[in-house]
């Protein structure tokens, strides 16, 4: 089974100012976001990636480039429209402080499956398209490169949260329990029987174990021995 590394874009100028950017063009990483993306690229440099797939929005493509710049190989680098940000409709471009006063805000927090953004997309449709895209791309990379293939999808907070909720077997109404920070790394493997979630919302730690052969498809009873320890410095 292949492995997908879900990376949220680094912090943007809109994030820093409390704006809901949505699909607004021209929203770039700020300096903090560039540093975050570079750090994530450094973490992933030890993993030979077969692909780095990005949402079409600038902030994701910029984050993806930091990852690509630190790869020694030449991963496949498509843009995937179905990994783009949720269409927040008339909420787009407004401050979070402002939209939090809308009646719909409470439903976004407690029952996302019932939310349709005014003039925009439903959160259920957002999850359906993003999960379908991740599963389709994952199957394609595995078919081409084998079960040890590791690839990256660079996308947005609500997109990644919805993908993780699906992999965890959680109803969309529970996805607000998941946090996905800027430039964070989450890891999912899709087996024939079920997905397995190996990490969520990490911003530090060794990832060299991802370069090893994929584990058994069966879950180890008792939790197993875990990943091999990284080699000691200077060894």
Secondary structure, 3 states (H helix, E strand, C coil): CCEEEEEECCCEHHHHHCECCCCCCCCCECHHHHHHHHHHHHHHCCCCCCEEEECCCHHHHHHHHHHHHCCCCCCECCECHHHCCCCCHHHCCCEHHHHCCCCHHHHHHHCHHHCECCCCCEHHHHHHHHHHHHHHHHHHHHHHHCCCCEEEEEECHHHHHHHHHHHCCCCHHHHHHCCCCCCCEEEEEECCCCEEEEEEEECCCCCHHHHCCCCCCCCCHHHCCCCCCCCCCCC
